[in-house]
């Protein structure tokens, strides 16, 4: 159950946004690759482990067979010995004499060793003092080791006799209290021996610690002497270990062979100390590298230069100086690699790890393996993996840091924009050089994206940059939706038919904001070829294209097109809202009079035209040049739509006796007179206003011709709504229900051929 919950949490982290679903294919590919790598390592590890196990089992079987053979031979010898005693006359007496002679020889030898023990220690101390004065060479190392080995054997022999004595307490009393000719007791000499051994171990430790420096300086003699000492101690330790194992396995049989009790009994561990010294020396250098990394992680490679220098020294200069069975180069590689692994893992798991440090570690992996390969060590031979195969995780974490920064920046900008928008802060400070309205945060947003793109690019990893760009695409789309929602919510307050808000001093500022937002969107995508100025999105595409893979640069075209279309849609939407607000606020009392009796006596259209003229005079200069014609066209479309919808006015009525045809013609002429000033869009405006001809025909045609008039109208305006047609017919003074029924019947008979684009009638309700 816990595994399922862990997987669920992990998926929730990876797929936090709907847009993250697009990453599933990439994540699946990444996890498949990672699984394949893990499976390969497991298979290789299992194969190696199986080989080791089989070798071990074979060795155990062979060892067991050898032990059994030895046991059988020892039993035969014991049997022959017992039988031989009965075959030789007077054997007990001969045996006693032989044992007496042997014991006498041992006692004499022990007496000589004890008498010379102090003098031999004095000689060794003299040699140690000489080496103290020349630690870089230690010419007496082997002589000292040989002498100490002899004295240790003497002590071990004495202690063995003590343990095998029938009166151990008395023997121990002699060792502790019997005075020697040269002064002191035997125990004093043994204590002094321990001190000399410690002194010698310090010399050995110093040589082990400086082993790399000795090889680099060409001091091969000391290196060889050290290797001989450690190798000899390793052999003795193996023998002592074998004796300990034999005593544990064959207690009864071992007690009958006194030779097992003699010689070295304890493990001295020189080989282990030798390896530990190598590790400690490397660790001290690793600590220095850690300090350098903390100061400047960019210098990681430089801070561990010693690492590869040491290994190269071992490979070229030390292998011939050490026993081949040690495989000293492989030993060094294993020790050093483990230290590097442990250090990097500790840095990765450190909560205070900075993005810069994380990036340095991510980039270090490939460099590390490349350097090790130059030394002849393949990646598969280095276990465990340098950072435990966590590269993909680190890349995601680093990318997540950047995307989080992008999200936080855009969120703060969005909060600032909302506050400014709701507070209607003056836009005069944001007017650009051309006198166009702009928002203050839009340039800051693109600068922020550029900075974060540089951070991602510093990783030198295409996947990091691509993930960052994806996050930026998402945030830019979210920002577009935010602005559209804010504009729509605010506009609804004024356009709400049931309960509209009366305009106050903040309303003109809202209109300023609409123009500024429209200008912003165009600035994001408008490339000015004349001046050579690139749009924000074009510069953005150019900057990230140099940092991503060719495939991503190609596939990102669809995202860029979506963004561009979004900017165009939002810009035109702001202008559409701007035009709608003019009618909802400025013409709130004028429009209801159209097509009513009051319409004939008033110049309502002229009043509307004058208002348009005032607005365009004020806002056209503050609008981006490419939007000015669109703004004019939006005002024209909104006027036409509202004009046709006036048939729904409460008192709207077209009597046969009233000159409504002439009045409509006058209105259209007024419209054309005004919009004819705008040459670029007037032909399109004039074409759209042709719909008024069909409107007039519905009003003035004979009742019997209405179905045919409707059919012709619908053929040209496929998206005309029947509700509006019914409202037109009901506004006739000769309206009959049969007229509506005839129109609906004709509509049912007509095949609707949808046009490629929506007509103006699609917006008329």
C-alpha positions in Angstrom: 0.0 0.0 0.0 2.9 2.3 0.9 4.5 1.6 -2.5 1.3 2.6 -4.3 1.0 5.8 -2.3 4.7 6.6 -3.1 4.1 6.1 -6.8 1.0 8.3 -6.6 2.9 11.1 -4.9 5.7 10.9 -7.4 3.2 11.1 -10.3 1.6 14.1 -8.7 4.9 15.9 -8.5 5.7 15.1 -12.2 2.2 15.9 -13.5 1.2 19.1 -11.7 -0.3 20.9 -14.6 -2.5 19.7 -17.5 0.3 20.7 -19.9 2.5 18.2 -18.2 0.6 15.4 -19.9 2.5 16.3 -23.0 5.6 15.1 -21.1 4.3 11.6 -20.6 6.0 10.3 -23.7 9.3 11.8 -22.7 9.0 10.6 -19.1 8.1 7.1 -20.3 11.2 7.1 -22.6 13.4 8.4 -19.8 12.1 5.8 -17.3 12.4 3.0 -19.9 16.0 4.0 -20.5 16.7 4.2 -16.8 15.0 0.8 -16.2 17.0 -0.7 -19.0 20.2 0.7 -17.4 19.3 -0.7 -14.0 18.3 -4.0 -15.5 21.6 -4.2 -17.3 23.5 -3.4 -14.1 21.5 -5.9 -12.2 22.2 -8.5 -14.8 25.9 -7.7 -14.8 26.0 -7.7 -11.0 24.0 -10.9 -10.8 26.4 -12.5 -13.3 29.4 -11.4 -11.3 27.9 -12.4 -8.0 27.0 -15.8 -9.5 30.6 -16.2 -10.6 31.9 -15.2 -7.2 29.5 -17.5 -5.5 30.5 -20.4 -7.7 34.2 -19.7 -7.2 33.6 -19.5 -3.5 31.7 -22.7 -3.4 34.4 -24.4 -5.3 37.0 -23.0 -3.0 35.0 -24.1 0.1 34.6 -27.6 -1.4 38.3 -27.8 -2.2 39.2 -26.4 1.2 37.0 -28.9 2.9 38.6 -31.7 1.0 42.0 -30.5 1.9 41.1 -30.2 5.6 39.7 -33.7 5.6 42.9 -35.0 4.0 45.0 -33.2 6.6 42.8 -34.5 9.3 43.2 -38.0 8.0 46.9 -37.6 7.7 47.2 -36.2 11.2 45.2 -39.1 12.6 47.5 -41.6 10.7 50.5 -39.8 12.2 49.0 -39.9 15.7 48.3 -43.6 15.2 51.8 -44.4 13.9 53.3 -42.4 16.8 51.3 -44.5 19.3 52.2 -47.7 17.6 55.8 -46.7 17.4 56.0 -46.3 21.1 55.2 -50.0 21.5 57.6 -51.1 18.8 60.8 -49.5 20.4 62.2 -50.9 23.6 62.6 -48.3 26.3 60.7 -45.7 24.2 59.3 -44.0 27.3 62.8 -43.4 28.6 64.1 -42.3 25.3 61.1 -39.9 24.9 61.7 -38.4 28.3 65.4 -37.8 27.4 64.4 -36.2 24.1 61.8 -34.0 25.7 64.3 -33.0 28.4 66.9 -32.1 25.7 64.3 -30.2 23.7 63.1 -28.2 26.8 66.7 -27.5 27.8 67.4 -26.1 24.3 64.3 -24.0 24.4 65.2 -22.7 27.9 68.7 -21.9 26.8 67.4 -20.1 23.7 64.9 -18.2 25.7 67.5 -17.3 28.3 69.8 -15.9 25.6 66.9 -14.0 24.0 65.8 -12.5 27.3 69.4 -11.5 28.2 69.8 -9.8 24.8 66.3 -8.3 24.7 67.2 -4.9 26.1 70.3 -4.5 24.0 68.4 -5.4 20.8 65.8 -2.9 21.7 68.5 -0.3 22.2 69.8 -1.0 18.7 66.3 -0.7 17.2 65.8 2.6 18.9 69.0 3.9 17.5 68.0 2.9 14.0 64.6 4.5 14.5 66.3 7.8 15.6 68.4 7.6 12.5 65.2 7.2 10.4 63.6 10.0 12.3 66.2 12.3 10.9 65.5 11.0 7.4 61.8 10.2 7.2 61.8 10.7 3.4 64.1 7.7 2.9 64.0 5.6 6.1 66.9 3.5 5.1 66.7 1.2 8.2 63.0 0.3 7.7 63.6 -3.3 6.7 66.3 -3.9 9.4 64.0 -2.4 12.1 61.1 -4.5 10.9 63.2 -7.7 11.0 64.5 -6.9 14.5 61.0 -6.1 15.8 59.6 -9.3 14.3 62.2 -11.4 16.1 61.5 -9.6 19.4 57.8 -10.0 18.9 58.3 -13.7 18.3 60.3 -13.9 21.6 57.4 -12.3 23.5 54.8 -14.4 21.7 56.8 -17.6 22.6 57.1 -16.5 26.2 53.4 -15.8 26.5 52.7 -19.1 24.8 54.7 -21.0 27.3 53.0 -19.0 30.0 49.6 -20.1 28.7 50.7 -23.7 28.4 52.4 -23.9 31.8 50.9 -26.0 34.6 51.6 -23.2 37.1 50.6 -20.1 35.0 50.4 -17.8 38.1 54.0 -18.6 39.2 55.2 -18.0 35.6 53.4 -14.7 35.4 54.9 -13.7 38.7 58.4 -14.3 37.3 57.7 -12.3 34.2 56.4 -9.3 36.2 58.8 -9.3 39.2 62.0 -11.2 38.4 64.8 -8.6 38.0 67.1 -9.0 35.0 70.9 -8.5 34.9 70.5 -5.2 32.9 67.9 -4.0 35.3 64.1 -4.0 35.2 61.8 -7.0 34.7 60.8 -8.9 31.6 57.4 -7.2 31.6 59.2 -3.9 31.5 61.0 -5.0 28.4 57.8 -6.1 26.8 56.2 -2.7 27.6 59.2 -1.0 26.1 58.8 -3.3 23.0 55.3 -2.0 22.6 56.6 1.6 22.7 59.2 0.8 20.0 56.5 -1.0 17.9 54.3 2.2 18.1 57.3 4.2 17.1 58.0 2.0 14.1 54.2 2.1 13.2 54.4 5.9 13.1 57.2 5.6 10.5 55.2 3.1 8.5 52.1 5.3 8.7 54.1 8.4 7.5 55.4 6.5 4.5 51.9 5.2 3.7 50.4 8.7 3.9 53.0 10.1 1.6 53.1 7.1 -0.8 52.0 9.2 -3.8 54.5 11.9 -3.1 57.3 9.3 -2.7 56.5 7.8 -6.1 56.3 11.2 -7.7 59.7 12.2 -6.2 61.3 9.0 -7.5 61.9 7.6 -4.0 61.2 4.0 -5.2 63.5 2.5 -2.5 61.3 3.5 0.4 58.2 2.4 -1.5 59.6 -1.1 -2.1 60.8 -1.4 1.5 57.3 -0.4 2.7 55.7 -2.9 0.4 58.0 -5.7 1.6 57.1 -4.9 5.2 53.4 -4.8 4.6 53.5 -8.0 2.4 55.4 -9.9 5.1 53.0 -8.8 7.8 50.1 -9.8 5.5 51.6 -13.3 5.2 52.0 -13.6 9.0 48.4 -12.4 9.5 47.1 -15.0 7.1 49.1 -17.7 9.0 47.8 -16.4 12.3 44.2 -16.4 11.0 44.6 -19.9 9.7 45.9 -21.0 13.2 43.0 -19.3 14.9 40.6 -21.0 12.6 42.3 -24.4 13.1 42.1 -24.0 16.9 38.4 -23.2 16.7 37.6 -26.0 14.3 39.8 -28.7 15.8 40.2 -27.9 19.4 41.0 -31.4 20.6 43.4 -32.2 17.8 45.1 -28.8 18.0 45.9 -29.2 21.7 48.0 -32.2 20.9 50.3 -30.3 18.6 52.4 -27.8 20.6 53.6 -26.1 17.4 50.2 -24.6 16.9 50.5 -22.8 20.1 53.9 -21.2 19.1 54.5 -18.2 16.9 52.3 -15.2 16.2 48.8 -15.5 17.6 47.2 -12.1 17.0 46.4 -10.3 13.8 48.5 -7.1 13.4 46.5 -5.6 10.5 49.3 -3.8 8.6 47.6 -4.4 5.3 44.4 -2.9 6.6 46.3 0.0 8.1 48.1 0.5 4.7 44.7 0.7 2.9 43.3 3.0 5.6 46.2 5.4 5.2 45.6 5.6 1.5 41.9 6.5 2.2 42.8 9.0 4.9 45.3 10.8 2.6 42.7 10.9 -0.2 40.0 12.1 2.3 42.1 15.0 3.5 42.5 16.2 -0.2 38.8 15.6 -0.7 38.1 17.9 2.2 40.2 20.6 0.6 38.2 20.1 -2.7 35.0 20.4 -0.7 36.1 23.8 0.6 37.0 24.9 -2.9 33.7 23.7 -4.2 31.8 25.6 -1.6 33.6 28.8 -2.6 33.0 28.3 -6.4 31.4 25.2 -7.7 32.4 26.2 -11.3 35.9 25.2 -10.3 34.9 21.6 -9.4 37.1 20.0 -12.1 40.1 22.1 -11.0 39.6 21.3 -7.3 39.8 17.5 -7.9 42.8 17.6 -10.3 44.8 15.9 -7.6 42.4 12.9 -7.9 43.4 12.0 -11.4 47.1 13.0 -10.9 47.3 10.5 -8.0 45.7 7.7 -10.0 47.9 8.4 -13.0 50.9 8.2 -10.6 49.8 4.9 -9.3 49.2 3.5 -12.8 52.6 4.7 -14.2 54.9 4.5 -11.3 53.6 2.4 -8.4 52.4 -0.9 -10.0 55.9 -2.2 -10.6 56.9 -1.4 -7.0 54.0 -3.3 -5.3 53.2 -7.1 -5.2 51.1 -8.0 -8.3 48.6 -9.8 -6.3 47.6 -6.5 -4.6 46.4 -5.0 -7.9 47.4 -1.7 -6.4 46.0 0.4 -9.3 42.6 -1.2 -9.0 42.8 -0.9 -5.2 43.4 2.9 -5.5 40.6 3.3 -8.1 38.1 1.6 -5.8 39.1 3.7 -2.7 39.2 6.9 -4.6 35.9 6.3 -6.5 34.1 5.5 -3.3 35.3 8.7 -1.8 34.2 10.7 -4.8 30.8 8.9 -4.8 30.2 9.5 -1.1 31.2 13.2 -1.4 28.9 13.9 -4.3 26.0 12.0 -2.8 26.4 14.0 0.4 26.3 17.2 -1.6 23.2 16.1 -3.5 21.4 15.2 -0.3 22.4 18.5 1.4 19.2 20.7 1.6 21.3 23.8 1.2 22.6 22.7 -2.2 22.3 25.7 -4.6 21.1 25.4 -8.2 24.6 26.4 -9.4 26.2 23.6 -7.3 23.6 21.2 -8.6 24.4 22.1 -12.1 28.1 21.6 -11.5 27.5 18.1 -10.2 25.2 17.3 -13.2 27.9 18.3 -15.7 30.7 16.7 -13.7 29.5 13.1 -14.3 30.4 12.8 -18.0 33.7 14.6 -17.5 34.6 12.2 -14.6 33.9 9.1 -16.6 35.8 10.5 -19.6 38.9 11.1 -17.4 38.6 7.7 -15.9 38.4 6.1 -19.3 41.7 7.9 -20.2 43.2 6.1 -17.3 41.9 2.8 -18.7 38.9 2.4 -16.4 35.6 1.8 -18.1 32.4 3.2 -16.8 31.0 -0.3 -16.0 34.0 -1.1 -13.8 33.2 1.8 -11.4 30.7 0.7 -8.8 28.6 2.1 -7.4 27.6 4.6 -10.1 29.1 8.1 -9.5 25.8 9.6 -8.2 23.7 6.4 -8.1 22.1 7.0 -11.5 20.4 10.1 -10.2 21.3 12.3 -13.2 17.8 12.4 -14.5 16.4 13.3 -11.1 19.0 16.1 -10.7 18.2 17.4 -14.1 14.5 17.5 -13.2 15.3 19.2 -9.9 17.4 21.8 -11.6 14.8 22.3 -14.3 12.1 22.5 -11.6 14.1 25.3 -9.8 14.2 27.3 -13.0 10.5 26.7 -13.8 9.6 27.5 -10.2 11.4 30.8 -10.6 9.5 31.5 -13.8 6.2 30.7 -12.1 7.0 32.8 -9.1 8.1 35.8 -11.3 5.0 35.5 -13.5 2.7 35.1 -10.5 4.2 38.3 -8.9 3.8 40.1 -12.2 0.2 38.9 -12.5 -0.5 40.1 -8.9 1.0 43.5 -9.7 -1.0 43.7 -13.0 -4.3 42.8 -11.2 -3.6 45.4 -8.6 -2.8 48.0 -11.2 -5.8 47.0 -13.3 -8.3 47.1 -10.5 -6.8 50.4 -9.1 -6.9 51.9 -12.7 -3.4 53.2 -12.3 -2.6 55.9 -14.9 -1.0 54.7 -18.1 0.7 58.0 -18.9 4.0 56.7 -17.4 3.9 53.6 -19.7 3.4 55.5 -23.0 6.2 54.5 -25.4 8.2 56.8 -27.7 5.5 56.6 -30.4 2.8 57.8 -27.9 1.1 54.4 -27.7 -0.3 53.1 -24.5 1.5 50.1 -22.9 1.4 48.2 -19.6 4.5 48.6 -17.4 5.2 44.9 -16.7 5.2 43.5 -20.2 8.9 44.4 -21.0 9.9 43.2 -17.6 8.2 39.8 -18.2 10.2 39.2 -21.4 13.4 40.3 -19.7 12.8 37.8 -16.9 12.2 35.0 -19.4 15.4 35.9 -21.1 17.3 35.8 -17.8 15.9 32.4 -16.9 16.7 31.1 -20.4 20.3 32.1 -19.8 20.3 30.2 -16.5 18.9 27.2 -18.3 21.4 27.6 -21.1 24.3 27.6 -18.6 23.5 24.0 -17.9 24.7 23.1 -21.4 21.9 20.5 -21.5 19.3 20.6 -24.2 16.8 18.7 -22.0 16.9 21.4 -19.3 16.4 24.2 -21.8 13.6 22.4 -23.5 11.8 21.8 -20.2 12.3 25.4 -19.2 10.9 26.7 -22.6 7.9 24.4 -22.2 7.2 25.9 -18.8 7.6 29.4 -20.3 5.1 28.5 -23.1 2.6 27.4 -20.4 3.0 30.6 -18.3 2.6 32.8 -21.4 -0.6 31.1 -22.3 -1.8 31.4 -18.7 -1.1 35.1 -18.8 -3.1 35.5 -22.0 -6.1 33.7 -20.3 -5.7 35.9 -17.2 -5.9 39.1 -19.2 -8.9 37.9 -21.2 -10.7 36.9 -18.0 -10.0 40.2 -16.3 -11.2 42.2 -19.3 -14.4 40.1 -19.7 -15.2 40.3 -16.0 -14.7 44.0 -15.9 -16.6 44.7 -19.1 -19.6 42.6 -17.9 -20.2 45.2 -15.1 -21.1 47.8 -17.8 -22.7 45.5 -20.4 -24.9 43.6 -18.1 -28.4 44.3 -19.4 -30.2 43.5 -16.2 -28.1 45.5 -13.8 -25.5 47.6 -15.5 -23.0 49.7 -13.5 -23.1 53.4 -14.0 -19.7 54.6 -15.4 -17.6 56.6 -13.0 -14.2 58.2 -13.1 -12.5 54.8 -13.5 -14.3 54.0 -16.7 -12.0 56.1 -19.0 -9.0 54.4 -17.4 -10.5 51.0 -18.2 -10.7 52.1 -21.8 -7.1 53.2 -21.6 -6.2 49.7 -20.3 -8.0 48.0 -23.2 -5.9 50.0 -25.7 -2.7 49.3 -23.8 -3.4 45.6 -23.6 -4.2 45.4 -27.3 -0.9 47.3 -28.0 1.1 44.9 -25.8 -0.1 41.8 -27.6 0.9 43.2 -31.0 4.3 44.3 -29.6 4.9 40.7 -28.7 4.5 39.5 -32.3 5.0 42.5 -34.6 8.3 42.4 -36.5 9.0 45.8 -37.9 11.0 45.1 -41.1 11.4 48.7 -41.9 13.3 49.5 -38.7 14.7 46.0 -38.3 13.1 45.7 -34.9 12.2 42.1 -33.9 9.2 41.3 -31.8 9.6 39.9 -28.3 8.5 36.4 -29.4 10.9 36.4 -32.4 13.8 37.3 -30.2 12.7 34.6 -27.7 12.5 32.0 -30.5 16.0 33.0 -31.8 17.5 32.8 -28.3 16.1 29.4 -27.3 16.7 27.8 -30.7 20.4 28.0 -30.2 20.2 26.1 -27.0 17.8 23.2 -27.9 18.0 20.2 -30.2 17.1 20.6 -33.8 14.0 18.4 -33.3 12.7 20.5 -30.5 13.4 23.7 -32.4 11.2 22.3 -35.2 8.4 20.9 -33.0 8.2 24.1 -31.0 6.8 25.9 -34.1 3.3 24.8 -33.2 3.6 26.3 -29.7 4.9 29.5 -31.1 2.1 29.7 -33.6 -0.4 29.0 -30.8 1.1 31.9 -28.8 1.0 34.2 -31.8 -2.6 33.4 -32.5 -3.4 33.9 -28.8 -1.8 37.4 -28.9 -3.8 38.3 -32.0 -7.0 37.0 -30.6 -6.5 38.8 -27.3 -5.6 42.1 -29.0 -8.7 42.1 -31.3 -10.8 41.0 -28.3 -9.7 44.0 -26.3 -10.6 46.3 -29.3 -14.0 44.5 -29.6 -14.7 45.1 -25.9 -13.6 48.7 -26.3 -16.2 49.2 -29.1 -18.9 47.3 -27.2 -18.4 49.5 -24.2 -19.0 52.6 -26.3 -22.5 51.3 -27.1 -23.2 50.0 -23.6 -22.3 53.2 -21.9 -22.3 56.2 -24.3 -25.4 55.0 -26.3 -27.3 53.5 -23.5 -30.2 56.0 -24.0 -29.8 56.6 -27.7 -30.1 53.1 -29.2 -33.5 52.3 -27.7 -35.0 55.1 -29.8 -33.9 53.6 -33.1 -36.8 52.3 -35.3 -39.4 53.9 -32.9 -41.5 56.9 -33.8 -38.9 59.2 -32.2 -36.3 57.9 -34.6 -37.8 59.7 -37.5 -37.5 63.1 -35.9 -34.1 62.8 -34.3 -30.6 62.6 -35.8 -29.6 59.6 -33.7 -27.0 58.2 -36.2 -25.3 61.6 -36.5 -25.0 61.6 -32.7 -23.3 58.2 -32.8 -21.0 59.3 -35.5 -19.9 62.4 -33.6 -19.1 60.2 -30.6 -17.0 57.8 -32.8 -15.2 60.8 -34.1 -14.3 62.0 -30.6 -13.1 58.5 -29.5 -11.0 57.9 -32.6 -9.4 61.3 -32.4 -8.4 60.5 -28.8 -7.4 56.9 -29.0 -6.2 56.3 -32.6 -2.8 58.0 -31.9 -2.4 55.9 -28.7 -3.1 52.7 -30.7 -0.5 50.6 -32.4 -0.5 51.5 -36.2 -1.4 47.9 -37.2 -4.4 48.0 -34.9 -5.9 51.4 -35.9 -7.7 50.0 -38.9 -8.9 47.0 -36.9 -10.3 49.4 -34.2 -12.2 51.3 -36.9 -13.6 48.1 -38.3 -14.6 46.8 -34.9 -16.5 50.1 -34.3 -18.2 49.7 -37.6 -19.1 46.0 -37.0 -20.4 46.8 -33.5 -22.5 49.7 -34.9 -23.9 47.5 -37.7 -24.7 44.7 -35.2 -26.4 47.0 -32.8 -28.3 48.9 -35.5 -29.8 45.6 -36.9 -30.7 44.5 -33.3 -32.7 47.7 -32.7 -35.7 45.9 -34.3 -36.1 44.4 -30.9 -36.6 47.8 -29.3 -39.9 47.8 -27.3 -41.6 50.5 -29.5 -39.9 49.5 -32.8 -42.5 49.5 -35.6 -42.4 50.0 -39.4 -45.7 51.3 -40.8 -46.3 51.3 -44.5 -47.1 54.9 -44.4 -43.9 55.9 -42.6 -40.7 56.8 -44.7 -38.6 54.2 -42.9 -36.8 53.3 -46.1 -35.6 56.8 -46.6 -34.6 57.1 -42.9 -32.6 53.9 -43.1 -30.9 55.2 -46.3 -30.0 58.5 -44.5 -28.4 56.5 -41.6 -26.3 54.4 -44.0 -25.2 57.5 -45.9 -24.1 59.1 -42.6 -22.2 55.9 -41.8 -20.5 55.9 -45.2 -19.6 59.5 -45.0 -17.8 59.0 -41.7 -16.0 55.7 -42.5 -15.0 56.7 -46.0 -12.1 58.7 -44.3 -10.4 55.3 -43.6 -9.4 54.2 -47.1 -7.8 50.9 -46.0 -10.9 49.5 -44.4 -13.8 51.3 -46.0 -14.3 48.8 -48.9 -14.7 46.0 -46.3 -17.0 48.2 -44.2 -19.1 49.1 -47.2 -19.4 45.4 -48.2 -20.6 44.4 -44.7 -23.2 47.2 -44.6 -24.8 45.7 -47.8 -26.7 43.5 -45.3 -29.0 46.5 -44.7 -30.4 46.1 -48.2 -31.7 42.6 -47.3 -33.0 44.1 -44.0 -35.0 46.7 -45.9 -36.4 44.2 -48.4 -37.8 42.2 -45.5 -39.5 45.3 -44.2 -40.9 46.6 -47.5 -41.6 43.4 -49.5 -45.1 42.0 -49.9 -46.1 39.5 -47.4 -46.3 36.8 -50.0 -42.8 37.4 -51.2 -41.2 37.2 -47.7 -40.2 33.5 -48.0 -38.4 34.2 -51.2 -36.7 37.3 -49.7 -35.6 35.2 -46.7 -34.2 32.5 -49.0 -32.1 34.9 -50.9 -30.9 36.6 -47.7 -29.9 33.3 -46.2 -28.1 32.1 -49.2 -25.8 35.1 -48.8 -25.8 35.1 -45.0 -25.8 31.4 -44.0 -25.6 32.0 -40.3 -28.6 34.4 -40.0 -30.6 33.6 -36.9 -34.3 32.9 -37.3 -35.1 34.7 -34.1 -33.8 38.0 -35.6 -35.8 37.4 -38.8 -39.0 36.9 -36.7 -38.2 40.1 -34.8 -38.0 42.0 -38.1 -41.3 40.6 -39.4 -43.0 41.4 -36.1 -41.8 45.0 -36.4 -43.9 45.3 -39.6 -47.3 46.9 -39.1 -48.9 44.2 -41.3 -47.4 41.3 -39.4 -49.2 38.0 -39.4 -48.2 34.8 -37.7 -48.4 33.0 -41.1 -45.4 35.0 -42.2 -43.2 33.5 -39.5 -44.5 30.0 -40.3 -43.8 30.5 -44.0 -40.2 31.6 -43.2 -39.6 28.6 -40.9 -41.0 26.2 -43.5 -38.7 27.7 -46.2 -35.8 27.4 -43.8 -36.5 23.8 -43.2 -36.5 23.1 -46.9 -33.2 24.9 -47.6 -29.9 23.0 -47.3 -27.6 25.0 -45.1 -24.2 25.4 -46.7 -21.9 26.7 -44.1 -19.4 29.2 -45.3 -15.7 29.1 -44.3 -16.1 32.3 -42.2 -18.7 33.7 -40.0 -20.7 36.6 -41.5 -21.9 39.7 -39.7 -25.3 38.1 -39.2 -23.8 35.4 -37.0 -23.3 38.1 -34.4 -26.8 39.7 -34.7 -29.2 38.2 -32.2 
